[in-house]
Amino acid sequence: MSIREKVEKALDTVRPGLQADGGNVEIVDVSDDGIVKVKLVGACGSCPMAQMTLQFGVTKAIKELVSEVKEVQAV
Protein backbone atom coordinates (compact mmCIF):
# COMPACT_ATOMS: atom_id res chain seq x y z
CA MET A 1 0.00 0.00 0.00
CA SER A 2 1.37 3.42 -0.96
CA ILE A 3 1.73 6.33 1.45
CA ARG A 4 -1.09 8.11 -0.40
CA GLU A 5 -3.40 5.11 0.09
CA LYS A 6 -2.54 4.99 3.79
CA VAL A 7 -3.24 8.72 4.12
CA GLU A 8 -6.63 8.25 2.39
CA LYS A 9 -7.49 5.52 4.93
CA ALA A 10 -6.46 7.82 7.78
CA LEU A 11 -8.60 10.63 6.38
CA ASP A 12 -11.55 8.26 6.18
CA THR A 13 -11.48 8.17 10.00
CA VAL A 14 -12.09 11.94 10.27
CA ARG A 15 -14.25 12.50 7.20
CA PRO A 16 -17.61 11.61 8.82
CA GLY A 17 -17.21 14.46 11.31
CA LEU A 18 -16.18 16.91 8.61
CA GLN A 19 -19.01 15.84 6.32
CA ALA A 20 -21.53 16.18 9.15
CA ASP A 21 -20.62 19.88 9.23
CA GLY A 22 -20.83 20.25 5.44
CA GLY A 23 -17.12 19.97 4.74
CA ASN A 24 -14.44 17.53 3.71
CA VAL A 25 -10.69 17.17 3.27
CA GLU A 26 -8.82 16.39 0.04
CA ILE A 27 -5.26 15.26 -0.55
CA VAL A 28 -3.44 17.72 -2.79
CA ASP A 29 -0.03 16.03 -2.80
CA VAL A 30 2.01 13.37 -1.02
CA SER A 31 5.77 13.71 -1.50
CA ASP A 32 8.31 10.91 -1.27
CA ASP A 33 9.90 12.59 1.74
CA GLY A 34 6.75 12.37 3.87
CA ILE A 35 5.13 15.77 3.31
CA VAL A 36 1.35 15.60 2.88
CA LYS A 37 -0.55 18.60 1.52
CA VAL A 38 -4.27 18.71 2.22
CA LYS A 39 -7.09 21.12 1.51
CA LEU A 40 -10.19 21.62 3.64
CA VAL A 41 -13.19 22.08 1.36
CA GLY A 42 -16.86 22.95 1.65
CA ALA A 43 -17.89 24.51 4.95
CA CYS A 44 -14.51 23.54 6.45
CA GLY A 45 -12.66 25.79 4.02
CA SER A 46 -14.09 28.96 5.53
CA CYS A 47 -14.71 27.82 9.10
CA PRO A 48 -12.98 29.80 11.87
CA MET A 49 -12.11 26.48 13.51
CA ALA A 50 -10.41 25.13 10.36
CA GLN A 51 -6.89 25.50 11.75
CA MET A 52 -7.78 23.55 14.89
CA THR A 53 -9.58 20.92 12.81
CA LEU A 54 -6.49 20.56 10.67
CA GLN A 55 -4.08 20.37 13.59
CA PHE A 56 -6.02 18.25 16.10
CA GLY A 57 -8.17 16.16 13.77
CA VAL A 58 -6.64 15.72 10.34
CA THR A 59 -2.92 15.95 11.20
CA LYS A 60 -3.28 13.82 14.33
CA ALA A 61 -5.12 11.04 12.46
CA ILE A 62 -2.61 10.99 9.60
CA LYS A 63 0.47 10.96 11.86
CA GLU A 64 -0.97 8.28 14.16
CA LEU A 65 -1.87 5.95 11.31
CA VAL A 66 0.87 6.63 8.75
CA SER A 67 4.36 6.50 10.27
CA GLU A 68 6.02 7.63 7.02
CA VAL A 69 4.40 11.08 7.23
CA LYS A 70 6.68 13.75 8.69
CA GLU A 71 4.52 16.83 8.13
CA VAL A 72 0.99 17.80 7.12
CA GLN A 73 0.50 21.16 5.40
CA ALA A 74 -2.70 23.00 4.53
CA VAL A 75 -2.88 24.55 1.07
C-alpha positions as semicolon CSV with decimal commas, in nm:
position;residue;x (nm);y (nm);z (nm)
1;M;0,000;0,000;0,000
2;S;0,137;0,342;-0,096
3;I;0,173;0,633;0,145
4;R;-0,109;0,811;-0,040
5;E;-0,340;0,511;0,009
6;K;-0,254;0,499;0,379
7;V;-0,324;0,872;0,412
8;E;-0,663;0,825;0,239
9;K;-0,749;0,552;0,493
10;A;-0,646;0,782;0,778
11;L;-0,860;1,063;0,638
12;D;-1,155;0,826;0,618
13;T;-1,148;0,817;1,000
14;V;-1,209;1,194;1,027
15;R;-1,425;1,250;0,720
16;P;-1,761;1,161;0,882
17;G;-1,721;1,446;1,131
18;L;-1,618;1,691;0,861
19;Q;-1,901;1,584;0,632
20;A;-2,153;1,618;0,915
21;D;-2,062;1,988;0,923
22;G;-2,083;2,025;0,544
23;G;-1,712;1,997;0,474
24;N;-1,444;1,753;0,371
25;V;-1,069;1,717;0,327
26;E;-0,882;1,639;0,004
27;I;-0,526;1,526;-0,055
28;V;-0,344;1,772;-0,279
29;D;-0,003;1,603;-0,280
30;V;0,201;1,337;-0,102
31;S;0,577;1,371;-0,150
32;D;0,831;1,091;-0,127
33;D;0,990;1,259;0,174
34;G;0,675;1,237;0,387
35;I;0,513;1,577;0,331
36;V;0,135;1,560;0,288
37;K;-0,055;1,860;0,152
38;V;-0,427;1,871;0,222
39;K;-0,709;2,112;0,151
40;L;-1,019;2,162;0,364
41;V;-1,319;2,208;0,136
42;G;-1,686;2,295;0,165
43;A;-1,789;2,451;0,495
44;C;-1,451;2,354;0,645
45;G;-1,266;2,579;0,402
46;S;-1,409;2,896;0,553
47;C;-1,471;2,782;0,910
48;P;-1,298;2,980;1,187
49;M;-1,211;2,648;1,351
50;A;-1,041;2,513;1,036
51;Q;-0,689;2,550;1,175
52;M;-0,778;2,355;1,489
53;T;-0,958;2,092;1,281
54;L;-0,649;2,056;1,067
55;Q;-0,408;2,037;1,359
56;F;-0,602;1,825;1,610
57;G;-0,817;1,616;1,377
58;V;-0,664;1,572;1,034
59;T;-0,292;1,595;1,120
60;K;-0,328;1,382;1,433
61;A;-0,512;1,104;1,246
62;I;-0,261;1,099;0,960
63;K;0,047;1,096;1,186
64;E;-0,097;0,828;1,416
65;L;-0,187;0,595;1,131
66;V;0,087;0,663;0,875
67;S;0,436;0,650;1,027
68;E;0,602;0,763;0,702
69;V;0,440;1,108;0,723
70;K;0,668;1,375;0,869
71;E;0,452;1,683;0,813
72;V;0,099;1,780;0,712
73;Q;0,050;2,116;0,540
74;A;-0,270;2,300;0,453
75;V;-0,288;2,455;0,107
